[in-house]
Structure formats: C-alpha cells, structure tokens
Amino acid sequence: MILSRPRAVLFDLDGTLINTAPEFVHIAAELRREAALPVMDTQTIWQSVSDGAIGMVQAALEISASDPSFEFWRQRFLDHYESGLGALSKPYPGMRELISSLGSHGVPWGIVTNKLARFAVPLMTLMSFTPSAEIVLTPDDVVRPKPDPESLLLACEKLQCSVSDTIFIGDHRRDIDAGIASGCQTIAASYGYLADGESAQDWGADAIAASSLELRTLIEDLLV
C-alpha cells in the first residue's frame, strides 16, 4: 500500500513517540544491585523494552517468569518505575514538531499502547502531550491488546475516522500486525526497541522510518 494523506495518526508510545529506554536501563541496574549481581550490558535491556515489565525483569535478572522470586522482582521493577516515572524519558527528536504539524493541519492524533494506563497516562502528561492528544488507549480499555486489532479499531471509532484513512506507527512486529489486521496504514519505527537480529523489513509495514526525524518528514510530506 502507498501511504496516503491521513485523517488521523496513531502512535505506539515507548520506542516510537517517547524514548523511555534510559529509565528502564537505570531500573535494571538498580534491580541487579539489589540482587547483588554484576553490571549488565545496557543493550540487553534496551532490546527487551518492547516486552514490557515481564520481559525486562527476565532480561535484567536472567530469570524466568516461573522463578519463585519473579513476582517479587516484577513488583520491585514497577515500584521503581512509578516512583521515578518520566525522569529519564524524553520525546524522540522531531516528535513535538510533528505533533504541532498535525495540529496545524487539523489531523487528530493519539496513542495506542500496551503500557498500562497507570503509567501511560501520567507519562503523557509529564511529556506535555496530553493537551493535544485526542485519545490514549491502553490494555485497560480493551479485552485484547495488540497484536489484536481491537484497540486500533476502537481508536478509529472514537476519532470517527475510517481505518483506511488512519496511519499507525509502531516499533514492534505486534504493532504492525495489529495495524494490518485493523486495515490501518502502517509505518514501522525501526529506530525503536528491536530485538537483536530483528529487521523491521520483515513486518510487512507500508513504510519504514529509520529515525524519528525521517518519520516526521514522511508524515509531514503527506500533509501537504
């Protein structure tokens, strides 16, 4: 599919609109310190961000979810994250400008994320995105989160925009799978948190943005 001028634009959150990885790298280091483990290569955590708290705890402490101590460490992870939410996160370069461009062209935008509302909503506020975002959908709003298309279909319904006129951008295969299943136009953000050896070329997206600045240009060119 060739991308066409959108009537709405939806973003994944972590690894697409906001770079949250530095926060998670810091938390992973704290958990390893508490567990008396040696320092870990930060790239290991960076590549597990899209796997959520479960995946990051597994990567940080090198334990499985079936480990008797796993739930304790998962809760420690969430406690650390909540207490320092947003401290080390920031929008990717060009994203504020892109959001401004969408507004000036009358194109509504929003977030469709698998991040829990208790973290996603305040993070959006901390990053000063909340006033202009038309919608923020999280797993708390649906029965089946991404890769199921339910959240994207709900977002389009709430925005009163057809899926074919909506662009969805994400940095994980599940994002693109959800976008394709919903009928949205899709852009893979290959600058996000891809696992080692993974290629966004394999996801079947309509377009790929290798950087956030490239994404900005790609979208803004469609608005002209």
C-alpha positions as CSV (number, residue, x, y, z in Angstrom):
1,M,0.0,0.0,0.0
2,I,1.2,3.5,-0.8
3,L,0.7,5.8,2.1
4,S,-2.0,8.5,1.6
5,R,-2.9,11.7,3.4
6,P,-4.1,10.6,6.9
7,R,-7.2,11.9,8.6
8,A,-5.8,10.6,11.9
9,V,-2.4,9.4,13.1
10,L,-1.9,6.9,15.9
11,F,1.4,6.2,17.7
12,D,2.7,3.4,19.9
13,L,4.3,5.1,22.9
14,D,7.6,3.5,24.1
15,G,10.2,3.3,21.3
16,T,8.0,5.3,18.9
17,L,6.9,8.6,20.3
18,I,8.9,8.7,23.6
19,N,12.4,7.2,24.3
20,T,11.8,5.5,27.7
21,A,14.7,3.0,27.5
22,P,17.1,5.1,29.6
23,E,14.7,4.8,32.5
24,F,14.4,1.1,32.2
25,V,18.2,0.7,31.9
26,H,18.5,2.6,35.2
27,I,15.9,0.4,36.9
28,A,17.5,-2.8,35.6
29,A,20.8,-1.6,37.1
30,E,19.1,-0.9,40.4
31,L,17.5,-4.4,40.5
32,R,20.8,-6.1,39.7
33,R,22.4,-4.0,42.5
34,E,19.7,-5.1,44.9
35,A,20.1,-8.7,43.8
36,A,23.9,-8.5,44.3
37,L,24.5,-9.2,40.6
38,P,27.3,-7.7,38.4
39,V,26.7,-4.8,36.0
40,M,24.9,-5.9,32.8
41,D,25.3,-4.7,29.2
42,T,22.7,-2.0,28.7
43,Q,21.9,-3.2,25.2
44,T,20.3,-6.3,26.7
45,I,17.7,-4.2,28.5
46,W,17.3,-1.8,25.6
47,Q,16.3,-4.7,23.3
48,S,13.7,-6.0,25.8
49,V,11.8,-2.8,26.4
50,S,9.0,-3.8,24.0
51,D,8.5,-7.0,26.0
52,G,7.1,-5.0,29.0
53,A,7.9,-5.4,32.6
54,I,7.9,-9.2,32.5
55,G,10.4,-9.3,29.6
56,M,12.6,-6.6,31.2
57,V,12.7,-8.3,34.6
58,Q,13.6,-11.6,32.9
59,A,16.4,-9.9,30.9
60,A,17.7,-7.8,33.8
61,L,17.9,-10.6,36.4
62,E,18.3,-13.5,34.0
63,I,15.4,-15.5,35.5
64,S,12.2,-17.0,34.1
65,A,8.7,-15.9,34.9
66,S,8.3,-19.2,36.7
67,D,11.1,-18.4,39.2
68,P,9.7,-18.3,42.8
69,S,11.2,-14.8,43.2
70,F,9.9,-13.4,39.9
71,E,6.8,-11.7,41.2
72,F,8.8,-10.0,43.9
73,W,11.2,-8.6,41.4
74,R,8.4,-7.6,38.9
75,Q,6.8,-5.6,41.7
76,R,10.1,-4.0,42.6
77,F,10.5,-3.1,38.9
78,L,7.1,-1.4,38.8
79,D,7.7,0.4,42.1
80,H,11.0,1.8,40.8
81,Y,9.3,2.9,37.6
82,E,6.3,4.5,39.2
83,S,8.4,6.5,41.7
84,G,10.7,7.9,39.0
85,L,8.3,8.0,36.1
86,G,9.4,10.2,33.3
87,A,12.7,11.3,34.9
88,L,14.9,9.9,32.2
89,S,12.4,9.7,29.3
90,K,12.0,12.2,26.5
91,P,10.3,12.5,23.2
92,Y,12.3,11.4,20.2
93,P,13.8,14.3,18.1
94,G,11.2,15.9,15.9
95,M,8.2,14.4,17.6
96,R,7.0,17.6,19.2
97,E,7.3,19.4,15.9
98,L,5.4,16.5,14.1
99,I,2.6,16.8,16.7
100,S,2.4,20.5,16.1
101,S,2.2,19.9,12.3
102,L,-0.6,17.5,12.7
103,G,-2.5,20.1,14.8
104,S,-1.9,22.9,12.3
105,H,-3.3,20.6,9.5
106,G,-6.3,19.6,11.6
107,V,-5.3,16.0,11.8
108,P,-6.2,14.4,15.2
109,W,-3.6,12.1,16.8
110,G,-3.5,9.7,19.7
111,I,-1.7,6.8,21.4
112,V,-2.4,3.1,21.2
113,T,-0.1,1.3,23.6
114,N,0.3,-1.9,25.6
115,K,1.6,0.1,28.5
116,L,-0.8,0.1,31.5
117,A,-2.8,3.3,32.0
118,R,-1.3,3.9,35.4
119,F,2.0,4.6,33.6
120,A,1.0,5.7,30.1
121,V,-1.4,8.5,31.1
122,P,0.8,10.3,33.6
123,L,3.8,9.8,31.3
124,M,1.9,11.6,28.5
125,T,1.1,14.4,31.0
126,L,4.7,14.7,32.1
127,M,5.9,14.9,28.5
128,S,3.2,17.7,27.9
129,F,1.5,15.6,25.2
130,T,-1.9,15.2,27.0
131,P,-3.5,18.5,26.0
132,S,-3.2,17.8,22.2
133,A,-3.7,14.0,22.1
134,E,-7.3,13.2,21.2
135,I,-7.1,9.7,22.6
136,V,-4.8,7.5,24.8
137,L,-5.8,3.8,24.7
138,T,-4.1,1.2,26.9
139,P,-4.8,-2.5,27.7
140,D,-7.1,-1.2,30.4
141,D,-9.5,-0.1,27.7
142,V,-9.8,-3.3,25.7
143,V,-10.2,-7.1,26.1
144,R,-7.5,-8.0,23.6
145,P,-4.5,-5.6,23.4
146,K,-2.0,-5.6,20.4
147,P,-1.3,-7.6,18.3
148,D,-5.1,-7.9,18.2
149,P,-6.6,-5.0,16.2
150,E,-9.2,-4.2,18.9
151,S,-7.5,-1.2,20.3
152,L,-6.9,0.3,16.9
153,L,-10.5,-0.3,15.8
154,L,-11.7,1.3,19.0
155,A,-9.4,4.3,18.5
156,C,-10.7,4.9,14.9
157,E,-14.2,4.6,16.1
158,K,-13.7,7.2,18.9
159,L,-11.9,9.5,16.4
160,Q,-14.7,8.9,13.9
161,C,-12.1,8.1,11.2
162,S,-12.0,5.2,8.8
163,V,-9.2,2.8,9.3
164,S,-8.0,3.3,5.8
165,D,-7.5,7.0,6.5
166,T,-5.6,6.3,9.7
167,I,-1.8,5.8,10.0
168,F,-0.5,3.7,12.8
169,I,3.2,3.8,13.8
170,G,5.0,1.3,16.0
171,D,8.4,-0.2,16.7
172,H,7.4,-3.8,17.2
173,R,6.0,-6.5,15.0
174,R,2.9,-6.7,17.2
175,D,2.2,-3.1,16.3
176,I,2.4,-3.7,12.6
177,D,0.4,-6.9,12.9
178,A,-2.3,-5.0,14.7
179,G,-2.3,-2.2,12.1
180,I,-2.5,-4.6,9.2
181,A,-5.3,-6.6,10.8
182,S,-7.3,-3.4,11.5
183,G,-6.9,-2.1,8.0
184,C,-4.8,1.0,9.0
185,Q,-1.9,2.3,7.0
186,T,1.3,1.3,8.9
187,I,4.7,2.7,9.4
188,A,7.4,0.6,11.2
189,A,9.6,2.7,13.5
190,S,12.9,0.8,13.1
191,Y,14.6,3.3,15.3
192,G,12.8,1.8,18.3
193,Y,13.5,-1.2,20.5
194,L,14.1,-4.1,18.1
195,A,15.5,-7.3,19.4
196,D,19.0,-8.4,18.3
197,G,18.9,-9.6,14.7
198,E,15.3,-8.5,14.1
199,S,14.5,-6.5,11.0
200,A,11.5,-4.2,10.5
201,Q,11.7,-5.1,6.8
202,D,10.1,-8.4,7.7
203,W,7.0,-7.0,9.3
204,G,5.1,-6.0,6.1
205,A,4.6,-2.4,7.0
206,D,3.6,0.1,4.3
207,A,6.7,2.2,5.1
208,I,9.7,2.1,7.4
209,A,11.2,5.1,9.3
210,A,14.8,4.6,10.2
211,S,14.8,7.6,12.5
212,S,12.2,9.8,14.3
213,L,13.3,12.7,12.0
214,E,12.6,10.5,9.0
215,L,9.2,9.7,10.4
216,R,8.5,13.4,10.8
217,T,9.4,14.1,7.2
218,L,7.4,11.1,6.0
219,I,4.2,12.2,7.7
220,E,4.6,15.9,7.0
221,D,5.1,15.3,3.3
222,L,1.7,13.5,3.3
223,L,0.0,16.5,4.9
224,V,0.9,18.9,2.1
